[in-house]
Amino acid sequence: AVWTLLAGVAYAFLLEPLGFLVTTFLLLFFLFTVIEPKRWTTAVALSALTALATWIVFKLWLGVQLPGGVWRL
């Protein structure tokens, strides 16, 4: 539980500077490898697909303003 809490705090601090896509990918990758261990290839694929899918839903479909970070997507 402590690692998950620390990951959530890190996510909150990194969201603005790194942007939604990168920060969400990193959070999910951490959760998929440390909290619920999966092979790193599976963790990368699931993290990328989930981060991209949520970005598409929130940004393109719902029109929500998400932090773009360095890339300003």
ZILIN-V63531 format. One record per residue. N is the residue number from 1. RES is the residue in one letter. OMEGA is omega in whole degrees, -180 to 180 (999 if undefined). Layout:
n:res:omega
N:RES:OMEGA
N:RES:OMEGA
//
This chain:
n:res:omega
1:A:-178
2:V:180
3:W:179
4:T:177
5:L:179
6:L:177
7:A:178
8:G:178
9:V:178
10:A:178
11:Y:-179
12:A:-179
13:F:-176
14:L:-175
15:L:-178
16:E:-178
17:P:-177
18:L:-179
19:G:-175
20:F:-175
21:L:-177
22:V:-177
23:T:178
24:T:176
25:F:-179
26:L:178
27:L:-179
28:L:178
29:F:177
30:F:-179
31:L:-179
32:F:-178
33:T:-175
34:V:-175
35:I:179
36:E:-170
37:P:174
38:K:175
39:R:-174
40:W:179
41:T:177
42:T:180
43:A:178
44:V:-178
45:A:-180
46:L:179
47:S:-179
48:A:-179
49:L:-180
50:T:179
51:A:180
52:L:-180
53:A:179
54:T:178
55:W:179
56:I:-179
57:V:-175
58:F:-174
59:K:-173
60:L:-175
61:W:-177
62:L:178
63:G:-179
64:V:177
65:Q:-180
66:L:177
67:P:-179
68:G:-179
69:G:-177
70:V:-174
71:W:180
72:R:178
73:L:999
//
